[in-house]
Amino acid sequence: MLEGAKSIGAGAATIASAGAAVGIGNVLSSSIHSVARNPSLAKQSFGYAILGFALTEAIASFAPMMAFLISFVFRSQKRKNVPWVSHPFVLDLLWKERGELADKDGQ
């Protein structure tokens, strides 16, 4: 069940790619409209358009990153045998934190 939820979450995270495509379209459309209204500011408008493309693509790069994080980093809660956890000193520390370790006298 967890694997299915992870797949759904990873798929939902990639929806941001569609949003980035819409954002790039809006930036290009606004750039064309601004040059059509005032051709003398074409160079300055181009700089702003490139900045808009860069910021939109930066947001779009987070979508695959989140999909990979959901798919590969978030694992199920099954614990494997970790050697340092079974060490007596570590177990004593864990039990002391929980208050489950009795005194040396057995009380």
DSSP file (Angstrom, degrees, kcal/mol; ACC not computed):
  #  RESIDUE AA STRUCTURE BP1 BP2  ACC     N-H-->O    O-->H-N    N-H-->O    O-->H-N    TCO  KAPPA ALPHA  PHI   PSI    X-CA   Y-CA   Z-CA
    1    1 A M     >        0   0    0      0, 0.0     4,-2.1     0, 0.0     5,-0.2   0.000 360.0 360.0 360.0 -38.5    0.0    0.0    0.0
    2    2 A L  H  >  +     0   0    0      1,-0.2     4,-2.4     2,-0.2     5,-0.2   0.889 360.0  53.5 -65.4 -38.2    2.9    2.3    0.8
    3    3 A E  H  > S+     0   0    0      1,-0.2     4,-2.2     2,-0.2    -1,-0.2   0.899 108.4  50.0 -63.7 -39.6    4.5    1.7   -2.6
    4    4 A G  H  > S+     0   0    0      2,-0.2     4,-2.3     1,-0.2    -1,-0.2   0.903 110.6  49.1 -64.7 -40.9    1.2    2.7   -4.3
    5    5 A A  H  X S+     0   0    0     -4,-2.1     4,-2.5     1,-0.2    -2,-0.2   0.882 109.8  52.3 -65.6 -37.6    0.9    5.9   -2.3
    6    6 A K  H  X S+     0   0    0     -4,-2.4     4,-2.6     2,-0.2    -2,-0.2   0.904 109.3  49.4 -64.5 -40.0    4.5    6.7   -3.2
    7    7 A S  H  X S+     0   0    0     -4,-2.2     4,-2.3     2,-0.2    -2,-0.2   0.909 111.8  48.1 -65.5 -41.4    3.8    6.2   -6.9
    8    8 A I  H  X S+     0   0    0     -4,-2.3     4,-2.3     2,-0.2    -2,-0.2   0.915 113.1  48.6 -64.5 -42.0    0.8    8.4   -6.7
    9    9 A G  H  X S+     0   0    0     -4,-2.5     4,-1.9     2,-0.2    -2,-0.2   0.901 111.1  49.2 -65.1 -41.2    2.7   11.1   -4.8
   10   10 A A  H  X S+     0   0    0     -4,-2.6     4,-1.0     2,-0.2    -1,-0.2   0.893 112.2  48.9 -65.7 -39.0    5.6   11.0   -7.3
   11   11 A G  H  < S+     0   0    0     -4,-2.3     3,-0.4     1,-0.2     4,-0.3   0.894 110.8  50.0 -66.1 -39.3    3.2   11.3  -10.2
   12   12 A A  H >< S+     0   0    0     -4,-2.3     3,-1.1     1,-0.2     4,-0.2   0.831 104.8  58.8 -68.5 -30.8    1.4   14.2   -8.5
   13   13 A A  H >< S+     0   0    0     -4,-1.9     3,-1.0     1,-0.2    -1,-0.2   0.796  98.4  59.4 -68.3 -26.6    4.8   15.9   -7.9
   14   14 A T  T >< S+     0   0    0     -4,-1.0     3,-1.6    -3,-0.4     4,-0.5   0.538  80.0  86.0 -81.0  -4.5    5.5   15.9  -11.7
   15   15 A I  T X> S+     0   0    0     -3,-1.1     4,-1.3    -4,-0.3     3,-0.9   0.764  74.3  74.3 -63.7 -22.7    2.3   18.0  -12.3
   16   16 A A  H <> S+     0   0    0     -3,-1.0     4,-2.2     1,-0.2    -1,-0.3   0.765  83.1  67.2 -62.0 -23.7    4.5   21.0  -11.6
   17   17 A S  H <> S+     0   0    0     -3,-1.6     4,-2.0     1,-0.2    -1,-0.2   0.891  99.4  49.5 -63.4 -38.2    6.1   20.4  -15.1
   18   18 A A  H <> S+     0   0    0     -3,-0.9     4,-2.0    -4,-0.5    -1,-0.2   0.891 109.6  51.7 -66.6 -38.6    2.8   21.3  -16.7
   19   19 A G  H  X S+     0   0    0     -4,-1.3     4,-2.2     1,-0.2    -2,-0.2   0.872 108.1  51.7 -64.7 -36.8    2.7   24.5  -14.5
   20   20 A A  H  X S+     0   0    0     -4,-2.2     4,-2.6     2,-0.2    -1,-0.2   0.889 107.3  52.7 -67.1 -38.3    6.2   25.4  -15.6
   21   21 A A  H  X S+     0   0    0     -4,-2.0     4,-2.0     2,-0.2    -2,-0.2   0.906 110.3  47.7 -63.2 -40.8    5.1   25.0  -19.3
   22   22 A V  H  X S+     0   0    0     -4,-2.0     4,-2.2     2,-0.2    -2,-0.2   0.902 111.2  51.8 -65.4 -40.3    2.2   27.3  -18.7
   23   23 A G  H  X S+     0   0    0     -4,-2.2     4,-2.3     2,-0.2    -2,-0.2   0.902 108.8  49.3 -63.3 -42.1    4.5   29.8  -17.0
   24   24 A I  H  X S+     0   0    0     -4,-2.6     4,-2.5     1,-0.2     5,-0.2   0.900 110.0  52.3 -64.7 -39.7    7.0   29.8  -19.8
   25   25 A G  H  X S+     0   0    0     -4,-2.0     4,-2.5    -5,-0.2    -2,-0.2   0.901 109.5  49.1 -61.4 -40.6    4.1   30.4  -22.2
   26   26 A N  H  X S+     0   0    0     -4,-2.2     4,-2.6     2,-0.2    -2,-0.2   0.901 110.9  49.9 -65.4 -40.9    2.9   33.4  -20.2
   27   27 A V  H  X S+     0   0    0     -4,-2.3     4,-2.2     2,-0.2    -2,-0.2   0.936 113.4  45.6 -63.6 -45.2    6.4   34.8  -20.1
   28   28 A L  H  X S+     0   0    0     -4,-2.5     4,-2.4     2,-0.2    -2,-0.2   0.911 113.1  50.2 -64.1 -42.6    6.8   34.5  -23.8
   29   29 A S  H  X S+     0   0    0     -4,-2.5     4,-2.3    -5,-0.2    -2,-0.2   0.915 111.7  47.5 -62.2 -43.8    3.4   35.9  -24.5
   30   30 A S  H  X S+     0   0    0     -4,-2.6     4,-2.4     1,-0.2    -1,-0.2   0.877 110.9  52.5 -66.1 -36.6    4.0   38.9  -22.3
   31   31 A S  H  X S+     0   0    0     -4,-2.2     4,-2.2    -5,-0.2     5,-0.2   0.923 110.0  47.5 -64.6 -44.1    7.4   39.5  -23.9
   32   32 A I  H  X S+     0   0    0     -4,-2.4     4,-2.0     1,-0.2    -2,-0.2   0.911 113.1  49.1 -63.6 -42.2    5.8   39.5  -27.4
   33   33 A H  H  X S+     0   0    0     -4,-2.3     4,-1.8     1,-0.2    -2,-0.2   0.898 110.9  49.7 -64.7 -40.5    3.1   41.9  -26.3
   34   34 A S  H  X S+     0   0    0     -4,-2.4     4,-2.3     1,-0.2    -1,-0.2   0.893 112.1  47.1 -68.9 -37.5    5.5   44.3  -24.7
   35   35 A V  H  < S+     0   0    0     -4,-2.2    -1,-0.2     1,-0.2    -2,-0.2   0.865 110.9  53.1 -69.6 -34.8    7.8   44.4  -27.8
   36   36 A A  H  < S+     0   0    0     -4,-2.0    -2,-0.2    -5,-0.2    -1,-0.2   0.857 113.4  43.1 -67.9 -33.9    4.7   44.9  -30.0
   37   37 A R  H  < S+     0   0    0     -4,-1.8    -2,-0.2     1,-0.3    -1,-0.2   0.880 133.5  14.7 -78.2 -38.9    3.6   47.9  -27.9
   38   38 A N    ><  +     0   0    0     -4,-2.3     3,-1.5    -5,-0.2    -1,-0.3  -0.724  62.1 178.1-140.4  87.3    7.0   49.5  -27.5
   39   39 A P  G >  S+     0   0    0      0, 0.0     3,-1.4     0, 0.0     4,-0.2   0.727  77.3  70.0 -64.1 -21.7    9.7   48.2  -29.9
   40   40 A S  G 3  S+     0   0    0      1,-0.3     3,-0.3     2,-0.1     4,-0.2   0.734  97.4  51.7 -70.1 -20.1   12.3   50.6  -28.5
   41   41 A L  G <> S+     0   0    0     -3,-1.5     4,-2.5    -7,-0.2    -1,-0.3   0.056  74.2 115.2-100.2  24.6   12.4   48.7  -25.2
   42   42 A A  H <> S+     0   0    0     -3,-1.4     4,-2.1     1,-0.2    -1,-0.2   0.889  74.4  49.7 -63.9 -40.6   13.0   45.3  -26.9
   43   43 A K  H  > S+     0   0    0     -3,-0.3     4,-1.6     2,-0.2    -1,-0.2   0.929 114.5  43.6 -66.7 -44.5   16.5   44.9  -25.5
   44   44 A Q  H  > S+     0   0    0      1,-0.2     4,-1.7     2,-0.2    -2,-0.2   0.901 114.0  51.2 -67.3 -39.7   15.4   45.6  -21.9
   45   45 A S  H  X S+     0   0    0     -4,-2.5     4,-2.2     1,-0.2    -1,-0.2   0.859 105.4  56.6 -64.6 -35.3   12.3   43.5  -22.3
   46   46 A F  H  X S+     0   0    0     -4,-2.1     4,-2.4     2,-0.2    -1,-0.2   0.897 104.6  52.6 -64.0 -39.7   14.4   40.6  -23.5
   47   47 A G  H  X S+     0   0    0     -4,-1.6     4,-1.9     1,-0.2    -1,-0.2   0.909 110.6  46.8 -61.7 -42.5   16.5   40.7  -20.4
   48   48 A Y  H  X S+     0   0    0     -4,-1.7     4,-2.3     2,-0.2    -1,-0.2   0.864 110.3  53.6 -67.0 -35.2   13.4   40.5  -18.2
   49   49 A A  H  X S+     0   0    0     -4,-2.2     4,-2.6     2,-0.2    -2,-0.2   0.913 107.8  49.8 -65.7 -42.1   12.0   37.7  -20.4
   50   50 A I  H  X S+     0   0    0     -4,-2.4     4,-2.5     2,-0.2    -1,-0.2   0.903 110.3  50.8 -63.3 -40.0   15.2   35.7  -19.9
   51   51 A L  H  X S+     0   0    0     -4,-1.9     4,-2.4     2,-0.2    -1,-0.2   0.910 110.4  49.7 -62.1 -41.8   15.0   36.2  -16.1
   52   52 A G  H  X S+     0   0    0     -4,-2.3     4,-2.1     2,-0.2    -2,-0.2   0.899 110.9  49.1 -64.1 -40.7   11.4   35.0  -16.2
   53   53 A F  H  X S+     0   0    0     -4,-2.6     4,-2.6     2,-0.2     5,-0.2   0.926 111.4  50.0 -62.3 -44.2   12.4   31.9  -18.2
   54   54 A A  H  X S+     0   0    0     -4,-2.5     4,-2.0     1,-0.2    -2,-0.2   0.918 112.1  45.9 -63.3 -44.4   15.2   31.2  -15.7
   55   55 A L  H  X S+     0   0    0     -4,-2.4     4,-1.8     2,-0.2    -1,-0.2   0.886 113.3  50.0 -67.1 -37.4   13.0   31.5  -12.6
   56   56 A T  H  X S+     0   0    0     -4,-2.1     4,-1.9    -5,-0.2    -2,-0.2   0.906 111.7  47.8 -67.6 -40.6   10.2   29.4  -14.2
   57   57 A E  H  X S+     0   0    0     -4,-2.6     4,-1.6     2,-0.2    -1,-0.2   0.838 107.2  57.4 -68.6 -31.9   12.7   26.7  -15.1
   58   58 A A  H  X S+     0   0    0     -4,-2.0     4,-0.5     2,-0.2    -1,-0.2   0.913 108.7  45.6 -64.1 -41.2   14.2   26.8  -11.6
   59   59 A I  H >X S+     0   0    0     -4,-1.8     3,-1.1     1,-0.2     4,-0.5   0.887 109.9  55.5 -66.7 -37.3   10.8   26.0  -10.2
   60   60 A A  H >< S+     0   0    0     -4,-1.9     3,-0.8     1,-0.3    -1,-0.2   0.800  98.5  62.3 -66.4 -27.5   10.3   23.3  -12.8
   61   61 A S  H 3X S+     0   0    0     -4,-1.6     4,-1.1     1,-0.2    -1,-0.3   0.713  93.2  64.6 -72.2 -17.7   13.5   21.6  -11.7
   62   62 A F  H <X S+     0   0    0     -3,-1.1     4,-2.6    -4,-0.5    -1,-0.2   0.772  89.6  68.8 -73.3 -24.3   12.0   21.0   -8.3
   63   63 A A  H <X S+     0   0    0     -3,-0.8     4,-2.1    -4,-0.5    -2,-0.2   0.953 103.5  38.6 -63.6 -52.7    9.3   18.7   -9.7
   64   64 A P  H  > S+     0   0    0      0, 0.0     4,-2.6     0, 0.0     5,-0.2   0.869 114.6  56.7 -66.4 -31.9   11.6   15.8  -10.7
   65   65 A M  H  X S+     0   0    0     -4,-1.1     4,-2.2     1,-0.2    -2,-0.2   0.934 109.6  43.9 -63.1 -44.2   13.6   16.3   -7.5
   66   66 A M  H  X S+     0   0    0     -4,-2.6     4,-2.7     2,-0.2    -1,-0.2   0.879 111.6  54.3 -67.7 -36.1   10.6   15.9   -5.4
   67   67 A A  H  X S+     0   0    0     -4,-2.1     4,-2.2    -5,-0.2    -2,-0.2   0.919 110.8  45.7 -63.2 -42.1    9.4   12.9   -7.4
   68   68 A F  H  X>S+     0   0    0     -4,-2.6     4,-2.8     2,-0.2     5,-0.6   0.883 111.7  52.2 -68.3 -37.4   12.8   11.2   -6.9
   69   69 A L  I  X>S+     0   0    0     -4,-2.2     5,-1.6    -5,-0.2     4,-1.5   0.936 112.3  45.2 -62.3 -45.2   12.8   12.1   -3.2
   70   70 A I  I  <5S+     0   0    0     -4,-2.7    -2,-0.2     1,-0.2    -1,-0.2   0.903 118.2  44.2 -64.1 -40.2    9.3   10.5   -2.8
   71   71 A S  I  <5S+     0   0    0     -4,-2.2    -2,-0.2    -5,-0.2    -1,-0.2   0.897 129.9  15.4 -74.1 -41.5   10.3    7.5   -4.8
   72   72 A F  I  <5S+     0   0    0     -4,-2.8    -3,-0.2    -5,-0.1    -2,-0.2   0.737 123.2  46.0-112.2 -26.1   13.7    6.6   -3.4
   73   73 A V  I  <<S+     0   0    0     -4,-1.5     2,-1.1    -5,-0.6    -3,-0.2   0.915  94.7  71.8 -89.1 -45.5   14.3    8.4   -0.1
   74   74 A F  S   <S+     0   0    0     -5,-1.6     2,-0.2    -4,-0.1    -1,-0.1  -0.601  70.6 178.5 -77.0 104.5   11.1    7.9    1.8
   75   75 A R        -     0   0    0     -2,-1.1    -3,-0.1     1,-0.2    -2,-0.1  -0.527  33.9 -88.4-100.6 168.2   11.3    4.2    2.7
   76   76 A S        -     0   0    0     -2,-0.2    -1,-0.2     1,-0.1     0, 0.0  -0.256  42.8-106.1 -70.2 167.7    8.9    2.1    4.7
   77   77 A Q  S    S+     0   0    0      2,-0.1     2,-0.3    -2,-0.0    -1,-0.1   0.267  73.7 131.0 -84.1  12.3    9.4    1.9    8.5
   78   78 A K        -     0   0    0      1,-0.1     2,-0.4     0, 0.0    -2,-0.0  -0.521  51.3-141.9 -67.5 125.8   10.8   -1.6    8.4
   79   79 A R        -     0   0    0     -2,-0.3     2,-0.2     3,-0.0    -2,-0.1  -0.743   9.5-151.0 -93.4 134.7   13.9   -1.6   10.5
   80   80 A K        -     0   0    0     -2,-0.4     2,-0.8     1,-0.1    -1,-0.0  -0.571  38.9 -82.5 -93.8 165.6   16.9   -3.6    9.4
   81   81 A N        -     0   0    0     -2,-0.2    -1,-0.1     4,-0.0     3,-0.1  -0.580  48.2-168.9 -70.3 111.4   19.4   -5.1   11.8
   82   82 A V    >>  -     0   0    0     -2,-0.8     3,-1.1     1,-0.1     4,-1.0  -0.920  16.4-144.0-104.3 122.6   21.8   -2.2   12.5
   83   83 A P  T 34 S+     0   0    0      0, 0.0     3,-0.4     0, 0.0     4,-0.3   0.840  95.2  53.8 -58.9 -37.5   24.9   -3.4   14.4
   84   84 A W  T >4 S+     0   0    0      1,-0.2     3,-0.6     2,-0.2     6,-0.2   0.749 102.1  59.1 -73.6 -20.4   25.4   -0.4   16.6
   85   85 A V  T <4 S+     0   0    0     -3,-1.1    -1,-0.2     1,-0.2    -4,-0.0   0.837 103.2  51.7 -74.7 -31.3   21.8   -0.5   17.9
   86   86 A S  T 3< S+     0   0    0     -4,-1.0    -1,-0.2    -3,-0.4    -2,-0.2   0.450  81.7 115.0 -85.8   1.4   22.3   -4.0   19.3
   87   87 A H  S <> S-     0   0    0     -3,-0.6     4,-2.4    -4,-0.3     3,-0.3  -0.516  72.9-128.4 -69.5 136.8   25.4   -3.0   21.2
   88   88 A P  H  > S+     0   0    0      0, 0.0     4,-2.4     0, 0.0     5,-0.2   0.861 106.4  53.9 -57.9 -38.2   24.9   -3.3   25.0
   89   89 A F  H  > S+     0   0    0      2,-0.2     4,-2.0     1,-0.2     5,-0.1   0.919 110.7  46.0 -62.7 -43.0   26.1    0.2   25.7
   90   90 A V  H  > S+     0   0    0     -3,-0.3     4,-2.5    -6,-0.2    -1,-0.2   0.903 111.6  52.0 -66.7 -41.1   23.7    1.7   23.2
   91   91 A L  H  X S+     0   0    0     -4,-2.4     4,-2.6     1,-0.2    -2,-0.2   0.900 107.9  52.3 -62.4 -39.8   20.8   -0.4   24.5
   92   92 A D  H  X S+     0   0    0     -4,-2.4     4,-2.3    -5,-0.2    -1,-0.2   0.918 110.0  48.8 -61.4 -42.7   21.6    0.9   28.0
   93   93 A L  H  X S+     0   0    0     -4,-2.0     4,-1.9     2,-0.2    -2,-0.2   0.922 112.0  48.5 -63.2 -43.2   21.5    4.5   26.8
   94   94 A L  H  X S+     0   0    0     -4,-2.5     4,-1.4     1,-0.2    -2,-0.2   0.907 112.7  47.8 -63.6 -41.0   18.2    3.9   25.1
   95   95 A W  H  X>S+     0   0    0     -4,-2.6     5,-2.3     1,-0.2     4,-1.1   0.857 108.4  54.8 -70.3 -33.7   16.6    2.2   28.1
   96   96 A K  H  <5S+     0   0    0     -4,-2.3     3,-0.3     1,-0.2    -1,-0.2   0.895 105.6  53.0 -65.1 -38.4   17.8    5.0   30.4
   97   97 A E  H  <5S+     0   0    0     -4,-1.9    -1,-0.2     1,-0.2    -2,-0.2   0.870 113.2  43.5 -64.0 -34.9   16.1    7.6   28.2
   98   98 A R  H  <5S-     0   0    0     -4,-1.4    -1,-0.2    -5,-0.2    -2,-0.2   0.636 110.1-122.7 -84.1 -13.6   12.9    5.6   28.5
   99   99 A G  T  <5S+     0   0    0     -4,-1.1    -3,-0.2    -3,-0.3    -4,-0.1   0.706  78.8 120.0  78.1  20.5   13.3    5.0   32.2
  100  100 A E      < +     0   0    0     -5,-2.3     2,-0.6    -6,-0.2    -4,-0.2   0.508  43.6  95.4 -94.9  -5.2   13.1    1.2   31.6
  101  101 A L        -     0   0    0     -6,-0.8     3,-0.1    -9,-0.1     2,-0.1  -0.761  67.9-142.5 -92.3 124.2   16.5    0.4   33.1
  102  102 A A        -     0   0    0     -2,-0.6    -2,-0.1     1,-0.1    -3,-0.0  -0.359  29.7 -90.5 -78.3 162.7   16.5   -0.7   36.7
  103  103 A D    >   -     0   0    0      1,-0.1     3,-1.6    -2,-0.1    -1,-0.1  -0.171  40.7-102.7 -65.2 168.5   19.2    0.3   39.1
  104  104 A K  T 3  S+     0   0    0      1,-0.3    -1,-0.1     2,-0.1    -2,-0.1   0.771 121.6  62.3 -65.3 -25.1   22.2   -1.9   39.5
  105  105 A D  T 3  S-     0   0    0      1,-0.1    -1,-0.3     0, 0.0    -2,-0.0   0.569 117.9-111.3 -77.8  -7.5   20.8   -3.2   42.8
  106  106 A G    <         0   0    0     -3,-1.6    -2,-0.1     1,-0.0    -1,-0.1   0.581 360.0 360.0  89.7  10.5   17.8   -4.5   40.9
  107  107 A Q              0   0    0      0, 0.0    -3,-0.1     0, 0.0    -5,-0.0   0.441 360.0 360.0 -92.5 360.0   15.3   -2.0   42.4
